[in-house]
Amino acid sequence: MVRQNHRLVNPNEVQVHLVGTGIATMATAVFLIRDAGVPGQNICFYEQMPIQGGSLDGARSPSVDGYVTRGGRMLEDEAYVCLWNLLERIPTLANPELTVRQEIEQFNREVPTYAKARIIDRDHRILDASELGFDTQDVLELTRLIALPERLIGARRIDDFFSEHFFQTNFWIMWCSMFAFQPWHSAIEMKRYLLRFMQEVPRIHTLAGVRRTKLNQYDSIVRPIQEWLQAHGVRIESGVTVTDVDFAETASGRRVSALHLNHQGQNRIVSLAERDYAFITLGSMTSDASYGGDDTVPELIRDKRDGGFRLWETIASKAKDFGRPNTFCGNVDESKWESFTLTMTGRALLQRIIDFSGNELGTGALMTFKDSNWLMSIVVPYAPHFIGQPDDVYTLWGYALFIDREGNYVQKKMSDCTGQEILTELLGQLGFGDDDGEIRKTTRVTTAMMPYITSQFERRVPEDRPLVVPRSAKNFAFLGQYVEIPEDVVFTVEYSVRAAMHAVYELMGIDLPIPKIYHALEHPIVAFKALQTIHSGQADWDAR
């Protein structure tokens, strides 16, 4: 029995409806089965896309004969406590005796991250990234933002708190490329990141604190969870769009009474009984993503074509505390960027990067080209990176933040470039133009344009994001990257999993602790090293 709103409820009598199949709803289903005892067959997902996983993707390219990942995601030991809680009982696909969490730990012991070429300048020189570049004013500005309460920061931008010099420092180049911050993004989110990832400051130049999955995160995380859920009998309805949600005010509080669904043009309504629940994903950072190939350019979609924010817009009109989606999806030019995936059928480019960087395959991290007009960064993952990837095939992922500027080697905006033109720019930044012919013969490029990829960093006030479990909600919760979890940081897998845990434990009355949010400043030794690094402007080469 579980305790719902201080009443004992038989989990066998509970029916649960999950909107979306991203990591947030998948985690919700795991917690419902694992911790609340809800039978899997009583859980149903509704997914608009033909494939599950949401923004945690990795697949064959739709544009060329190769692979594509839209984003690169950092995992981290100290901060990702809810994710580790989720994965510690999910078996891997290859070995049912090994959990996903154990596989990640084992892989990172065998292939540790220690970048030797974190920043590269216009002359193709690897810079000493341990020199953070702070002056006294930079340190004072950082300290002020860390100390200032969020209510006083409000909806101000990052560049409202820092002088121009700060944005020229090695620290900012590494910080913004690591987390995809832009100067116009929310200063509150910057403050939260500083507090949540302060432990990374002494090792920011090597990214030695980064934890990676053995394969891409779709194959290493999503697919094992998916198989675990299916083994427990959950139902997944694909190609189904949830178009509306009916809410009812009752004497005991607010309830979801019905979901409106559309499947291939056919509408239907799913009514919720008294003991039914709805967990609803709001928005999508990868909404309206489009792809290009070697000779094509991805379209920048501005008209909300795939409806990734439409349900939230509909729901938000029903109550003041259901958030304001337009804050996050109303300015594409502030939230877009473009990524690219290289599929290399040979070692021509790969070996040159290994020789240049000093990092063997999979041991490096982001290489950021500091003077790139696009502010381009790349990373070469361990191989294989995909299930079924041939032994002689390798991949590289990269992205750029300033896609509307002309390149240094291609006199076009990145947003107007084909995949091969982006490859030209990359080879120029690396200084590999002399090997252009052989590299091109063995390299195919897939590009991904994402209009809303950093939309969760948009400037906001508290009312713009709804609570995971809104006031007086009895049978529903909101999930994803656009809900409010005090002190935690969006644009992380951890945020989605923590929201799921909050939603399930609160609605189902589960008497289990939710892992505490990690703050480095609460740990004296960690805090001392981080603050010492900031004040000295010199990262510790031995920090691990």
C-alpha positions in Angstrom: 0.0 0.0 0.0 1.1 3.6 -0.7 0.0 6.7 1.1 -1.8 9.2 -1.2 -2.5 12.5 0.4 -2.4 10.8 3.8 -4.7 8.0 2.6 -3.6 4.4 1.9 -4.1 3.5 -1.7 -3.8 0.1 -3.3 -1.2 0.5 -6.1 -2.9 -2.3 -8.1 -5.9 0.0 -8.5 -3.9 3.0 -9.8 -3.9 3.9 -13.5 -1.1 6.2 -14.6 -1.0 8.3 -17.8 2.4 9.7 -18.9 2.7 12.4 -21.6 5.9 12.0 -23.6 8.7 9.3 -23.4 11.7 11.4 -22.5 14.0 10.7 -19.6 11.6 12.5 -17.2 8.6 10.3 -17.9 10.7 7.1 -18.1 12.2 7.9 -14.7 8.7 8.6 -13.4 7.6 5.1 -14.6 10.6 3.5 -12.9 10.0 5.2 -9.6 6.3 4.3 -9.8 7.1 0.6 -10.3 10.2 0.4 -8.1 9.2 2.6 -5.2 5.4 2.9 -5.3 4.6 -0.7 -6.3 2.4 0.3 -9.3 2.2 -2.6 -11.8 3.7 -1.8 -15.1 0.6 -2.8 -17.0 -1.2 0.0 -15.2 1.1 2.6 -16.8 0.6 4.0 -20.2 2.8 6.4 -22.2 1.6 8.7 -25.0 4.3 9.7 -27.4 4.0 11.9 -30.5 7.2 10.6 -32.1 7.8 7.1 -33.5 10.9 6.6 -31.2 11.2 7.0 -27.4 13.9 8.9 -25.6 13.0 12.6 -26.0 16.2 14.7 -26.3 18.5 11.9 -25.3 19.1 10.7 -28.8 21.7 9.0 -30.9 20.8 7.3 -34.2 21.6 6.7 -37.8 21.7 10.0 -39.7 18.6 11.0 -41.7 20.8 12.9 -44.1 24.0 10.8 -44.9 25.3 7.3 -44.5 26.4 7.8 -40.9 25.4 8.7 -37.4 24.0 11.7 -35.6 23.6 13.0 -32.0 22.0 16.4 -31.5 23.7 17.2 -28.3 26.6 16.3 -26.0 25.7 15.8 -22.3 28.0 16.0 -19.3 27.4 13.7 -16.4 29.1 14.3 -13.1 29.6 12.3 -9.9 28.7 14.8 -7.2 25.8 16.6 -8.8 23.9 13.8 -10.5 22.7 12.0 -7.4 19.1 11.4 -8.6 20.3 10.0 -12.0 22.6 7.6 -10.2 19.7 6.5 -7.9 17.7 5.8 -11.1 20.4 3.8 -12.8 21.7 1.8 -10.0 19.0 -0.9 -10.5 18.6 -0.8 -14.3 20.6 -3.7 -16.0 22.7 -3.0 -19.1 21.6 -4.4 -22.4 24.8 -6.5 -22.8 25.0 -7.9 -19.2 22.0 -8.3 -17.0 24.3 -8.7 -14.0 25.8 -5.3 -14.5 23.7 -2.1 -13.8 23.9 1.0 -16.0 25.4 2.8 -13.1 28.1 0.2 -12.6 28.9 0.2 -16.3 29.4 4.0 -16.3 31.7 3.8 -13.2 33.7 0.9 -14.8 34.0 2.7 -18.2 35.2 5.9 -16.6 37.9 4.1 -14.7 39.1 2.4 -17.9 38.8 5.5 -20.1 39.2 8.5 -17.8 38.6 12.0 -19.1 41.7 14.4 -19.0 41.7 17.0 -21.8 45.1 18.1 -22.9 43.8 20.6 -25.6 40.9 22.4 -24.0 41.5 25.8 -25.7 43.0 26.4 -29.1 43.8 29.8 -30.5 43.7 31.3 -34.1 47.3 30.1 -34.7 46.4 26.5 -33.9 48.2 26.6 -30.6 47.0 24.7 -27.5 46.8 27.3 -24.8 47.5 26.8 -21.1 43.9 26.6 -20.0 44.8 26.4 -16.3 45.4 30.2 -16.6 41.8 31.3 -16.0 42.5 34.9 -16.8 40.7 36.7 -14.0 41.5 40.2 -12.8 40.4 41.6 -9.5 37.1 42.9 -10.9 36.2 39.5 -12.4 36.6 37.9 -9.0 34.5 40.5 -7.3 31.8 40.2 -10.0 31.7 36.4 -9.6 31.6 36.7 -5.8 28.8 39.2 -6.0 26.6 37.0 -8.3 27.2 33.9 -6.1 26.2 35.8 -2.9 23.2 37.7 -4.3 19.8 36.2 -3.6 17.7 35.2 -6.6 14.9 37.6 -5.8 17.4 40.5 -6.2 18.8 39.1 -9.5 15.4 38.8 -11.1 15.1 38.5 -14.9 18.5 40.1 -15.5 21.1 38.8 -18.0 24.6 37.4 -17.3 26.2 40.4 -19.0 24.4 42.7 -16.6 26.7 41.4 -13.9 30.1 41.2 -15.6 32.4 43.6 -17.4 33.6 42.9 -21.0 37.0 41.6 -19.6 35.2 38.6 -18.0 33.9 37.4 -21.3 37.5 37.3 -22.7 38.8 35.1 -20.0 39.8 31.5 -20.5 37.3 30.7 -17.7 34.4 32.1 -19.6 35.4 30.3 -22.8 35.5 27.0 -21.0 32.4 27.7 -18.9 30.2 28.8 -21.7 31.3 26.0 -24.1 30.9 23.4 -21.4 27.4 24.4 -20.5 26.3 26.4 -23.6 25.7 29.7 -21.8 25.3 32.9 -23.8 25.9 36.4 -22.3 22.2 37.2 -22.7 21.1 34.2 -20.7 19.6 34.3 -17.2 21.9 35.4 -14.5 19.9 33.3 -12.0 20.8 30.1 -14.0 24.4 31.2 -14.1 24.4 31.6 -10.3 22.8 28.2 -9.9 25.4 26.6 -12.1 28.2 28.2 -10.2 26.8 26.8 -6.9 26.0 23.3 -8.4 29.3 22.9 -10.3 31.8 24.8 -8.1 33.6 21.5 -7.6 34.5 21.6 -11.3 36.3 24.9 -11.2 39.7 23.5 -10.2 39.6 20.9 -12.9 37.7 22.9 -15.6 40.7 23.0 -17.8 40.9 19.2 -18.1 37.2 18.3 -17.5 38.5 15.4 -15.4 35.2 15.5 -13.4 33.2 14.6 -16.5 31.6 11.1 -16.5 30.6 9.6 -19.8 28.4 6.7 -20.8 30.1 3.8 -22.6 28.0 4.4 -25.7 25.9 7.4 -26.7 23.3 8.2 -24.0 20.4 6.8 -26.0 22.0 3.4 -26.3 23.5 3.4 -22.8 20.7 4.9 -20.8 17.4 5.2 -22.7 17.4 1.7 -24.2 18.2 -0.2 -21.0 15.4 1.8 -19.2 13.0 1.1 -22.1 13.7 -2.6 -21.9 13.3 -2.7 -18.1 9.9 -0.9 -18.4 8.7 -3.1 -21.2 9.7 -6.2 -19.1 7.4 -4.8 -16.4 4.5 -4.5 -18.9 4.2 -0.8 -19.4 2.2 0.3 -22.5 3.5 2.8 -25.1 1.2 4.4 -27.6 3.4 6.0 -30.3 2.2 8.5 -32.9 -0.2 10.0 -30.3 -0.4 13.7 -29.6 -1.9 14.9 -26.4 -3.7 18.1 -27.5 -5.4 19.2 -24.3 -5.9 18.4 -20.6 -9.1 19.0 -18.6 -8.7 20.1 -15.0 -11.4 20.0 -12.4 -11.7 21.9 -9.2 -12.9 19.7 -6.4 -13.5 20.1 -2.7 -10.1 18.4 -2.0 -8.1 20.2 -4.7 -7.4 20.3 -8.4 -7.5 17.2 -10.5 -6.9 16.1 -14.1 -10.2 14.7 -15.3 -9.4 13.9 -19.0 -6.7 13.9 -21.6 -7.5 14.8 -25.3 -5.6 12.6 -27.7 -5.1 12.7 -31.5 -3.8 9.7 -33.5 -3.6 10.0 -37.2 -6.3 12.6 -37.3 -8.6 10.7 -35.0 -9.5 12.3 -31.7 -10.3 10.5 -28.5 -10.7 11.4 -24.9 -9.2 9.4 -22.0 -11.1 10.0 -18.8 -9.3 9.7 -15.5 -11.0 8.1 -12.5 -10.5 9.1 -8.9 -7.4 7.0 -8.4 -5.8 7.8 -11.8 -2.8 10.0 -12.3 -1.3 12.1 -15.1 2.4 13.1 -15.4 2.8 15.7 -18.1 6.0 16.8 -19.9 6.0 20.5 -20.7 7.8 21.8 -23.8 10.9 20.4 -25.5 14.4 21.8 -26.0 14.7 19.8 -29.2 11.4 20.9 -30.6 11.5 21.6 -34.4 15.0 20.2 -34.8 16.0 19.8 -38.5 18.9 18.1 -40.2 21.3 18.8 -43.1 23.9 16.7 -44.8 27.1 17.1 -46.8 25.5 19.3 -49.4 22.3 20.5 -47.7 21.6 23.1 -45.0 19.2 22.4 -42.1 16.1 24.6 -42.0 15.7 27.0 -39.1 12.0 26.4 -38.1 10.4 29.4 -36.4 6.7 28.6 -36.6 6.5 25.8 -33.9 5.7 23.2 -36.5 6.0 20.0 -34.5 3.9 21.4 -31.6 6.5 20.7 -28.9 5.3 23.7 -26.9 1.6 23.6 -28.0 0.3 21.5 -25.1 2.0 23.7 -22.5 0.6 26.8 -24.2 -2.9 25.2 -24.0 -2.5 24.2 -20.4 -1.0 27.5 -19.3 -4.1 29.4 -20.4 -6.1 27.4 -17.7 -4.3 28.6 -14.6 -1.9 31.4 -13.6 0.5 29.0 -11.8 0.9 26.7 -14.9 3.7 28.8 -16.2 4.4 31.1 -19.2 5.7 29.1 -22.1 6.3 32.1 -24.3 9.1 33.2 -22.0 11.1 30.2 -23.3 9.8 29.6 -26.8 9.2 33.2 -27.8 12.7 34.2 -29.0 14.4 31.7 -31.3 17.4 33.9 -32.0 18.3 33.8 -28.3 17.9 30.1 -27.8 19.1 28.4 -31.1 22.4 26.8 -32.0 23.6 24.2 -34.4 25.5 21.0 -33.9 27.2 18.6 -36.3 28.3 14.9 -36.3 31.1 13.6 -38.4 31.1 10.0 -39.4 34.7 9.0 -40.4 35.3 5.8 -42.4 38.9 5.7 -41.6 41.5 7.4 -39.4 42.7 10.2 -41.6 41.1 13.0 -39.5 40.9 11.0 -36.3 44.7 10.3 -36.1 45.6 13.9 -36.8 43.3 15.1 -33.9 44.9 12.5 -31.6 48.4 13.5 -32.6 47.5 17.2 -32.3 45.7 17.0 -28.9 47.8 14.4 -27.2 44.6 12.6 -26.2 43.9 9.0 -27.2 40.5 8.1 -28.5 37.8 9.0 -25.9 40.1 10.4 -23.3 39.8 14.1 -24.4 36.9 16.5 -23.8 35.7 19.6 -25.5 38.3 21.3 -27.7 37.1 24.9 -28.0 38.5 27.3 -30.7 38.7 30.5 -28.7 39.1 32.8 -31.7 36.5 31.1 -33.8 33.9 33.5 -35.0 31.3 30.8 -34.4 32.9 29.8 -31.1 33.1 26.2 -32.3 33.9 23.2 -30.0 34.4 19.5 -30.8 34.8 16.3 -28.9 35.8 12.8 -30.1 34.0 10.0 -28.2 35.3 6.6 -27.5 34.6 4.0 -30.3 32.2 2.3 -30.8 29.8 5.1 -29.8 26.7 3.4 -31.3 25.5 -0.2 -31.1 26.5 -1.9 -34.3 29.1 0.7 -35.3 31.8 -1.0 -37.4 35.3 -1.3 -36.1 36.7 1.1 -38.8 34.1 3.8 -38.3 34.6 6.7 -35.9 32.5 9.7 -35.0 33.1 13.3 -33.8 30.5 15.7 -32.4 30.7 19.5 -32.4 28.6 22.6 -32.1 28.9 26.3 -32.2 27.2 29.1 -30.3 27.4 32.1 -32.7 25.8 30.6 -35.8 24.8 33.9 -37.4 28.4 35.1 -37.8 30.6 34.5 -40.8 33.3 31.8 -40.3 37.0 32.5 -40.3 37.6 30.1 -43.2 34.2 30.0 -44.8 32.8 33.4 -45.6 29.2 32.4 -44.7 27.1 32.2 -41.6 27.2 28.7 -40.0 23.4 28.6 -40.3 23.8 28.9 -44.1 26.5 26.3 -44.4 26.3 22.8 -45.7 28.0 20.0 -43.8 31.1 20.0 -46.1 31.4 23.8 -45.6 31.3 23.3 -41.8 34.0 20.6 -42.3 36.1 23.2 -44.2 35.8 25.6 -41.2 36.7 22.9 -38.7 39.8 21.9 -40.7 40.8 25.5 -40.9 40.5 25.9 -37.1 42.6 22.8 -36.6 45.2 23.8 -39.2 44.6 20.6 -41.2 43.8 22.2 -44.5 46.8 20.5 -46.1 45.1 17.1 -45.7 41.8 18.2 -47.1 41.4 15.6 -49.9 41.9 12.4 -47.9 39.8 13.7 -45.0 36.9 14.6 -47.2 37.0 11.2 -48.9 36.4 9.5 -45.6 34.2 12.0 -43.8 30.5 12.6 -43.9 28.7 15.3 -42.1 25.2 15.6 -40.5 24.1 18.9 -39.1 21.3 19.6 -36.6 19.6 23.0 -36.2 17.8 23.3 -32.9 15.7 26.5 -32.4 15.0 26.0 -28.7 18.1 24.1 -27.5 19.0 26.6 -24.7 15.5 28.1 -24.2 15.5 26.9 -20.6 18.3 29.5 -20.0 16.0 32.4 -21.0 15.6 35.3 -18.6 12.7 34.6 -16.3 10.9 35.3 -13.1 9.6 32.7 -10.7 6.0 32.7 -12.2 7.4 31.6 -15.6 8.0 28.0 -14.6 5.3 25.9 -12.8 6.1 23.8 -9.8 6.5 20.1 -10.3 3.4 19.5 -8.2 1.3 22.7 -8.4 -0.6 24.1 -5.4 -3.5 21.7 -4.4 -2.8 19.3 -7.2 -4.1 15.9 -6.3 -3.4 13.6 -9.2 -1.1 15.4 -11.6 2.4 16.8 -11.9 4.5 18.6 -14.5 7.8 17.2 -15.8 10.8 18.2 -17.9 13.2 21.1 -18.2 10.6 23.9 -17.8 9.4 23.2 -14.3 10.7 24.9 -11.2 13.0 23.0 -8.8 14.5 25.5 -6.3 18.4 25.6 -6.4 18.7 23.0 -9.2 20.0 23.5 -12.7 18.1 23.1 -16.0 19.7 21.6 -19.2 20.8 18.5 -17.3 19.6 14.9 -17.2 19.7 15.3 -13.4 17.0 18.0 -13.5 14.5 15.8 -15.4 15.1 12.8 -13.1 14.8 14.9 -9.9 11.5 16.3 -11.1 10.3 12.8 -11.7 11.3 11.7 -8.2 9.6 14.7 -6.7 6.4 14.1 -8.6 6.1 10.4 -7.7 7.1 10.7 -4.1 4.9 13.7 -3.4 1.8 12.5 -5.2 2.1 8.9 -4.0 3.1 9.8 -0.5 6.3 7.7 -0.6 8.3 7.9 2.6 11.7 7.7 1.0 14.4 10.5 1.0 15.0 12.4 -2.2 18.8 12.8 -2.5 19.9 16.3 -1.4 21.0 18.8 -4.0 24.8 19.0 -4.0 26.4 22.3 -3.3 30.2 22.4 -3.2 30.2 25.4 -0.8 28.7 23.1 1.9 31.8 20.9 1.8 34.8 22.8 3.3 37.7 21.2 1.4 35.9 21.3 -2.0 34.8 24.9 -1.3 38.3 25.9 -0.3 39.8 24.5 -3.5 37.2 26.1 -5.7 37.4 29.5 -4.1 41.2 29.3 -4.0 41.2 28.6 -7.8 38.9 31.6 -8.5 41.0 34.0 -6.3 44.3 32.8 -7.7 43.1 32.5 -11.3 45.1 29.3 -11.6 43.4 25.9 -11.9 45.1 22.9 -10.2 46.7 20.5 -12.6 46.3 17.7 -10.1 42.6 18.3 -9.4 40.6 15.1 -10.1 
